[in-house]
Amino acid sequence: MPDTLILRFASRNEPLDWVVVDAAGQISESFCGSMAEAANAARNCKLIALAPSDSVLRINANIPLKGATKIRQALPFALEEQIASDIDTQHFAFSKADSNGNIPVAVVENTLLTNWLDQLAAAGLKAESFRVANDGLPAMPATVSILIENSTVTIRDYLGEYIVSDTDSLPLVLDMLLDKHSETMENDASVVPVNIIAYCNAESHEHFSELWQRLRLRAETVETKILTSGALPFLAAQLITQDGVNLLQGRFKPTTQLNIKWGPWRVPAVLLAACFVLALCVEGLNFWQLTAAEASLDKAASQVLLETFPDAGSSADPWAALQSRLGAGTSGTITVSGPGFDETISTLATAFATTPDLRMQTMAFRNGVLDLQLLAPDVSALDKLRQQISDSGDFAAAIQSANPDKDVIKGRIQITAVAE
């Protein structure tokens, strides 16, 4: 598996910076330099390009349409009032909607994205995807994530909304966010207090020390994390594992050109077609055999039903009738395939090995769903466990709650098998 180079464009007259992620997921230190130097480092690597956060508008849209083509056509008109520039000069990219129907959207000037792609092409580079740097800010329940880098502040709130501002405006922006959250809490008792996590260097941490102290009077918790290796390695760690908006879509979607001479491939193609036809015949035979077996089982079930319960009469679904007569009810299901309790516990044990600071309080397994009550030192530890479980590929984990209790976080995580 090739290494991945993550290259971030600068919004001002600053050098590019990049990191390399190897096959084991280890991230190098951040490098700065010219495009030629980045191209030299990108040899034999997959390339992920990043647009600077302050050059791309991130916004959520709620469009009651199905299908990527219809959504792409509707986005410019749905967001026109929220965009100061002419919509015809903007490129709209989006990803799949969340559970509330909100569609993450990225809006960038056509000329700006074209310029970045031209720079890559001139250096002989082609990006596998083109993301936005603020996609690397972690999304955690009831938590506002803040990244301070140089004079720019990027904020991702608990609703997935992004705010980019300068450092001088940080106190005002946070006060507005907390005021809005307090108002929401007053109107909705289910809304929990918000936590704040700030990622910055030691200098910024010291510069905003009074702000952190003042925020502790308003937020549930305030935590600062010093990025000793810089912002890009931190962002890269999140970008590799979580989804975001890929700008390479619509008119900027890469095209694949095929130039195939079919002469040498004619015989293999015929053989492949023959194998395909043979496979269809085998599948058809299997389907016929399974259909016959199902009919035989239904007939047997009908006989058992009538012999055991003479008053039942004939039934279109003898299995459901038997289940009801035997007291199993109609809501029960029978798991015939997919991971079960043993597989879930095995995946959980592997994830726990990488998160030793967590303590388990309770565990319940019902209907293929594992519920965990945990004690964690902070919200990021819960998110790390969630990510480790989701990375297994067989299971999906979701943080249901994360509530501070003295010096720990009481969290609840739900684990379910991923449908095949």
C-alpha positions as CSV (number, residue, x, y, z in Angstrom):
1,M,0.0,0.0,0.0
2,P,1.6,3.3,-1.1
3,D,2.2,6.2,1.3
4,T,-0.1,9.2,1.2
5,L,1.1,12.8,0.9
6,I,-1.2,15.5,2.2
7,L,-0.4,18.8,0.7
8,R,-2.0,22.1,2.0
9,F,-2.1,25.2,-0.2
10,A,-1.5,28.5,1.5
11,S,-4.0,31.4,1.4
12,R,-1.4,34.1,1.4
13,N,2.2,34.4,0.1
14,E,3.3,31.6,2.4
15,P,5.1,28.4,1.4
16,L,3.2,25.1,0.9
17,D,3.3,22.6,3.7
18,W,2.8,18.8,3.6
19,V,3.1,15.6,5.6
20,V,3.5,12.0,4.6
21,V,1.3,9.2,6.1
22,D,2.8,5.7,5.7
23,A,0.9,2.4,5.3
24,A,0.8,1.9,9.0
25,G,-0.9,5.3,9.6
26,Q,2.2,7.0,11.0
27,I,2.4,10.7,10.2
28,S,5.7,12.5,9.5
29,E,6.6,15.9,10.7
30,S,5.4,18.9,8.6
31,F,7.5,20.1,5.7
32,C,7.4,23.5,4.1
33,G,8.7,24.5,0.7
34,S,7.9,25.0,-3.0
35,M,5.7,23.0,-5.3
36,A,8.7,21.4,-6.9
37,E,9.9,20.2,-3.5
38,A,6.5,18.8,-2.7
39,A,6.4,17.0,-6.1
40,N,9.7,15.4,-5.3
41,A,8.4,14.2,-1.9
42,A,5.2,12.9,-3.6
43,R,6.9,10.3,-5.8
44,N,5.2,6.9,-5.4
45,C,2.6,8.5,-3.1
46,K,-1.1,9.0,-3.3
47,L,-1.9,12.7,-3.1
48,I,-4.6,14.5,-1.1
49,A,-4.7,18.2,-1.6
50,L,-6.1,20.6,1.0
51,A,-7.6,24.0,0.4
52,P,-7.0,26.6,3.1
53,S,-9.9,27.0,5.5
54,D,-10.2,30.8,4.9
55,S,-10.6,30.4,1.1
56,V,-13.6,28.0,1.2
57,L,-17.0,28.7,2.6
58,R,-18.3,25.7,4.6
59,I,-22.1,25.7,5.2
60,N,-24.9,23.2,5.7
61,A,-27.9,23.1,3.4
62,N,-31.2,21.3,3.8
63,I,-32.6,20.4,0.3
64,P,-35.5,17.9,0.1
65,L,-34.2,16.3,-3.1
66,K,-32.8,12.9,-4.0
67,G,-30.0,12.3,-6.4
68,A,-26.6,14.1,-6.7
69,T,-27.4,15.7,-10.0
70,K,-30.6,17.4,-8.7
71,I,-28.9,18.5,-5.5
72,R,-26.0,20.0,-7.4
73,Q,-28.3,21.9,-9.7
74,A,-30.4,23.3,-6.7
75,L,-27.5,24.2,-4.4
76,P,-26.5,27.6,-6.0
77,F,-30.1,28.9,-5.9
78,A,-30.7,27.5,-2.4
79,L,-27.6,29.3,-1.0
80,E,-27.6,32.4,-3.2
81,E,-28.7,34.7,-0.4
82,Q,-25.9,33.5,1.9
83,I,-23.1,34.1,-0.7
84,A,-21.9,37.6,-1.4
85,S,-20.3,36.8,-4.7
86,D,-22.0,35.9,-8.0
87,I,-23.0,32.3,-7.8
88,D,-22.0,31.7,-11.4
89,T,-18.3,32.3,-10.4
90,Q,-18.5,29.8,-7.6
91,H,-18.0,26.0,-7.4
92,F,-20.4,24.1,-5.1
93,A,-19.3,20.7,-3.7
94,F,-21.1,18.6,-1.2
95,S,-21.1,15.2,0.6
96,K,-23.9,13.0,1.9
97,A,-26.5,14.3,4.3
98,D,-26.3,13.7,8.0
99,S,-29.1,12.1,10.1
100,N,-30.9,15.4,10.3
101,G,-31.0,15.9,6.6
102,N,-28.3,18.6,6.6
103,I,-25.9,18.4,3.6
104,P,-22.3,19.6,4.2
105,V,-21.4,22.1,1.4
106,A,-18.1,23.7,0.4
107,V,-18.2,26.8,-1.8
108,V,-15.0,28.1,-3.5
109,E,-14.3,30.4,-6.4
110,N,-13.9,28.6,-9.8
111,T,-10.7,30.5,-10.6
112,L,-9.2,29.7,-7.3
113,L,-9.7,26.0,-7.5
114,T,-8.6,26.0,-11.2
115,N,-5.4,27.8,-10.2
116,W,-4.6,25.2,-7.5
117,L,-5.2,22.3,-9.9
118,D,-3.1,24.0,-12.6
119,Q,-0.2,24.3,-10.0
120,L,-0.4,20.6,-9.4
121,A,-0.6,19.7,-13.1
122,A,2.5,21.9,-13.8
123,A,4.4,19.9,-11.2
124,G,3.2,16.6,-12.7
125,L,0.9,15.9,-9.8
126,K,-2.7,14.8,-9.7
127,A,-4.8,14.8,-6.5
128,E,-6.8,11.7,-5.6
129,S,-9.1,14.1,-3.6
130,F,-9.2,17.8,-2.8
131,R,-10.4,18.5,0.7
132,V,-10.7,21.6,2.9
133,A,-8.3,21.9,5.8
134,N,-11.0,22.5,8.4
135,D,-12.4,19.0,7.7
136,G,-9.5,17.9,10.0
137,L,-11.1,19.5,13.0
138,P,-12.7,16.6,15.1
139,A,-16.5,16.5,15.4
140,M,-17.6,15.5,18.9
141,P,-21.0,15.7,20.6
142,A,-21.7,18.8,22.7
143,T,-18.2,20.1,21.9
144,V,-16.8,23.2,20.2
145,S,-13.4,22.5,18.6
146,I,-11.1,25.4,18.0
147,L,-7.8,25.5,15.9
148,I,-5.6,28.6,16.3
149,E,-2.8,28.8,13.7
150,N,-0.8,32.0,13.1
151,S,-3.5,34.8,12.9
152,T,-6.3,32.5,11.8
153,V,-8.9,30.8,14.0
154,T,-11.1,27.9,12.7
155,I,-14.1,26.8,14.8
156,R,-16.2,23.7,14.4
157,D,-19.3,23.7,16.6
158,Y,-21.3,20.8,18.0
159,L,-23.8,21.1,15.0
160,G,-21.0,20.7,12.5
161,E,-21.0,24.4,11.4
162,Y,-17.7,26.0,10.6
163,I,-16.5,29.6,11.4
164,V,-13.2,31.1,10.2
165,S,-12.0,34.4,11.7
166,D,-8.9,36.2,12.9
167,T,-7.5,35.8,16.3
168,D,-8.6,39.3,17.4
169,S,-12.3,38.2,16.9
170,L,-12.0,34.9,18.8
171,P,-13.4,36.2,22.2
172,L,-16.4,37.8,20.4
173,V,-17.2,34.8,18.3
174,L,-17.0,32.4,21.3
175,D,-19.3,34.6,23.3
176,M,-21.8,34.7,20.5
177,L,-21.7,30.9,20.2
178,L,-22.2,30.4,24.0
179,D,-25.0,32.9,24.1
180,K,-26.8,31.0,21.3
181,H,-26.2,27.7,23.1
182,S,-27.5,29.1,26.4
183,E,-30.7,30.3,24.7
184,T,-31.2,26.9,23.1
185,M,-30.8,25.2,26.5
186,E,-33.5,27.4,28.0
187,N,-35.9,26.4,25.3
188,D,-34.9,22.7,25.1
189,A,-34.3,20.7,28.3
190,S,-32.6,17.9,26.3
191,V,-29.7,20.1,25.3
192,V,-26.6,19.5,27.4
193,P,-23.9,22.0,28.4
194,V,-21.2,22.6,25.8
195,N,-17.5,21.7,26.1
196,I,-14.6,23.6,24.5
197,I,-11.4,22.1,23.2
198,A,-8.7,24.4,21.7
199,Y,-5.8,23.2,19.7
200,C,-2.9,25.7,19.4
201,N,0.8,26.2,20.0
202,A,2.3,27.2,23.3
203,E,2.5,30.9,22.4
204,S,-1.2,31.1,21.5
205,H,-2.1,29.1,24.7
206,E,-0.3,31.7,26.8
207,H,-1.7,34.7,24.8
208,F,-5.3,33.6,25.4
209,S,-4.8,32.4,29.0
210,E,-7.3,35.0,30.4
211,L,-9.9,33.9,27.7
212,W,-9.6,30.3,28.8
213,Q,-10.2,31.2,32.4
214,R,-13.2,33.4,31.5
215,L,-14.7,30.6,29.3
216,R,-14.6,28.2,32.2
217,L,-17.3,30.2,33.9
218,R,-19.6,29.6,30.9
219,A,-18.7,26.3,29.4
220,E,-19.0,22.9,31.0
221,T,-15.3,22.2,30.4
222,V,-12.5,24.1,28.7
223,E,-9.4,22.1,27.5
224,T,-6.4,23.2,25.6
225,K,-4.1,20.9,23.6
226,I,-0.6,22.1,22.6
227,L,0.3,21.1,19.0
228,T,4.1,20.7,19.4
229,S,4.5,19.4,15.8
230,G,2.2,22.1,14.2
231,A,-1.3,22.1,12.9
232,L,-1.0,20.0,9.7
233,P,0.0,16.6,11.3
234,F,-2.9,17.0,13.7
235,L,-5.4,17.8,10.8
236,A,-4.0,15.0,8.7
237,A,-4.6,12.4,11.5
238,Q,-8.3,13.3,11.4
239,L,-8.6,13.7,7.6
240,I,-7.3,10.2,7.0
241,T,-10.1,8.6,9.2
242,Q,-13.2,10.8,8.8
243,D,-15.3,11.9,5.9
244,G,-15.5,15.4,4.4
245,V,-16.3,17.3,1.2
246,N,-14.3,16.5,-1.8
247,L,-14.0,19.5,-4.1
248,L,-13.3,17.3,-7.2
249,Q,-16.9,16.9,-8.4
250,G,-19.1,18.4,-11.0
251,R,-17.0,20.2,-13.7
252,F,-13.9,19.5,-11.7
253,K,-14.4,15.7,-11.4
254,P,-11.4,13.9,-12.9
255,T,-12.0,12.2,-16.2
256,T,-10.6,8.8,-17.0
257,Q,-9.4,8.3,-20.6
258,L,-9.1,4.7,-22.0
259,N,-7.1,4.0,-25.1
260,I,-7.4,0.2,-25.5
261,K,-6.5,-1.9,-28.6
262,W,-9.0,-4.7,-28.5
263,G,-7.1,-7.1,-30.8
264,P,-4.9,-8.8,-28.2
265,W,-7.8,-8.9,-25.7
266,R,-10.4,-10.5,-28.0
267,V,-9.8,-14.1,-26.9
268,P,-9.7,-13.3,-23.2
269,A,-12.9,-11.2,-23.6
270,V,-14.7,-14.2,-25.2
271,L,-13.5,-16.5,-22.4
272,L,-14.6,-13.9,-19.8
273,A,-18.0,-13.7,-21.4
274,A,-18.3,-17.5,-21.5
275,C,-17.4,-17.7,-17.8
276,F,-20.1,-15.0,-17.1
277,V,-22.8,-17.0,-18.9
278,L,-21.7,-20.2,-17.1
279,A,-21.9,-18.3,-13.8
280,L,-25.4,-17.1,-14.6
281,C,-26.5,-20.7,-15.4
282,V,-25.0,-21.9,-12.1
283,E,-26.8,-19.1,-10.2
284,G,-30.0,-19.9,-12.0
285,L,-29.8,-23.6,-11.0
286,N,-29.0,-22.6,-7.4
287,F,-32.0,-20.3,-7.4
288,W,-34.3,-23.0,-8.7
289,Q,-33.0,-25.5,-6.1
290,L,-33.5,-22.9,-3.3
291,T,-37.0,-22.1,-4.5
292,A,-37.9,-25.8,-4.5
293,A,-36.5,-26.2,-1.1
294,E,-38.4,-23.2,0.3
295,A,-41.7,-24.5,-1.2
296,S,-41.0,-27.9,0.5
297,L,-40.3,-26.2,3.8
298,D,-43.5,-24.1,3.6
299,K,-45.5,-27.3,2.9
300,A,-43.9,-29.0,5.9
301,A,-44.7,-25.9,8.1
302,S,-48.3,-26.0,7.0
303,Q,-48.6,-29.7,7.9
304,V,-47.0,-29.0,11.4
305,L,-49.4,-26.1,11.9
306,L,-52.5,-28.1,11.0
307,E,-51.5,-31.1,13.0
308,T,-50.5,-29.1,16.1
309,F,-53.3,-26.6,15.9
310,P,-56.3,-28.0,14.0
311,D,-58.3,-24.8,14.4
312,A,-55.6,-22.7,12.6
313,G,-56.8,-23.5,9.1
314,S,-54.7,-22.7,6.1
315,S,-52.2,-19.8,6.2
316,A,-50.4,-17.8,3.5
317,D,-47.4,-17.6,5.9
318,P,-47.3,-20.8,8.0
319,W,-44.0,-19.8,9.7
320,A,-45.4,-16.6,11.0
321,A,-48.5,-18.4,12.2
322,L,-46.4,-21.0,14.0
323,Q,-44.3,-18.2,15.6
324,S,-47.5,-16.5,16.9
325,R,-49.1,-19.7,18.2
326,L,-45.9,-20.6,20.0
327,G,-45.8,-17.2,21.8
328,A,-42.7,-15.8,20.0
329,G,-44.7,-12.7,18.8
330,T,-44.3,-10.9,15.5
331,S,-41.6,-8.4,16.5
332,G,-38.8,-11.0,17.1
333,T,-36.2,-11.5,14.4
334,I,-33.8,-14.4,13.8
335,T,-30.2,-13.6,13.0
336,V,-29.0,-16.0,10.3
337,S,-25.7,-14.2,9.3
338,G,-23.4,-11.4,10.2
339,P,-21.2,-10.7,13.3
340,G,-22.7,-11.6,16.7
341,F,-21.8,-11.2,20.3
342,D,-18.5,-13.0,20.1
343,E,-17.3,-10.9,17.1
344,T,-18.5,-7.6,18.8
345,I,-16.6,-8.4,22.0
346,S,-13.5,-9.3,20.1
347,T,-13.5,-6.0,18.2
348,L,-14.2,-4.1,21.4
349,A,-11.3,-5.8,23.2
350,T,-8.9,-4.8,20.4
351,A,-10.1,-1.2,20.5
352,F,-9.8,-1.1,24.3
353,A,-6.1,-2.2,24.0
354,T,-5.3,1.1,22.4
355,T,-7.4,3.2,24.8
356,P,-6.2,2.1,28.3
357,D,-7.5,5.2,30.1
358,L,-11.2,4.1,29.7
359,R,-13.1,2.2,32.4
360,M,-16.2,0.3,31.7
361,Q,-19.3,0.6,34.0
362,T,-22.0,-1.4,32.3
363,M,-22.4,-3.5,29.1
364,A,-25.7,-4.7,27.5
365,F,-26.1,-6.8,24.3
366,R,-29.6,-6.9,22.8
367,N,-30.8,-7.6,19.3
368,G,-27.3,-7.3,17.9
369,V,-26.6,-3.9,19.5
370,L,-24.0,-3.5,22.2
371,D,-24.5,-0.6,24.7
372,L,-21.5,0.5,26.8
373,Q,-21.4,2.9,29.8
374,L,-17.9,4.2,30.2
375,L,-15.8,6.6,32.3
376,A,-13.2,8.5,30.3
377,P,-10.6,11.2,31.2
378,D,-11.9,13.4,28.4
379,V,-14.2,13.5,25.3
380,S,-11.4,12.8,22.9
381,A,-10.7,9.4,24.6
382,L,-14.3,8.4,23.9
383,D,-13.9,9.5,20.3
384,K,-10.7,7.6,19.9
385,L,-12.4,4.4,21.0
386,R,-15.3,5.1,18.6
387,Q,-12.8,5.6,15.8
388,Q,-10.9,2.4,16.6
389,I,-14.1,0.3,16.5
390,S,-15.4,1.9,13.3
391,D,-12.0,1.3,11.6
392,S,-12.5,-2.4,12.0
393,G,-14.9,-2.2,9.0
394,D,-17.4,-4.7,10.5
395,F,-18.9,-2.4,13.1
396,A,-20.1,1.1,13.5
397,A,-19.8,2.9,16.8
398,A,-21.6,6.1,17.8
399,I,-21.2,8.3,20.9
400,Q,-24.7,8.6,22.4
401,S,-23.8,10.9,25.3
402,A,-20.7,12.5,26.9
403,N,-21.4,14.2,30.2
404,P,-18.8,15.6,32.6
405,D,-18.9,14.2,36.2
406,K,-16.3,15.8,38.5
407,D,-12.9,15.0,36.9
408,V,-14.1,12.4,34.4
409,I,-16.5,12.1,31.4
410,K,-19.4,9.7,31.7
411,G,-20.0,8.4,28.2
412,R,-22.3,6.0,26.4
413,I,-21.3,4.3,23.1
414,Q,-23.5,2.1,20.9
415,I,-21.9,-0.5,18.7
416,T,-23.8,-2.1,15.8
417,A,-22.7,-4.5,13.0
418,V,-22.3,-2.9,9.6
419,A,-24.8,-4.4,7.1
420,E,-23.1,-6.3,4.2
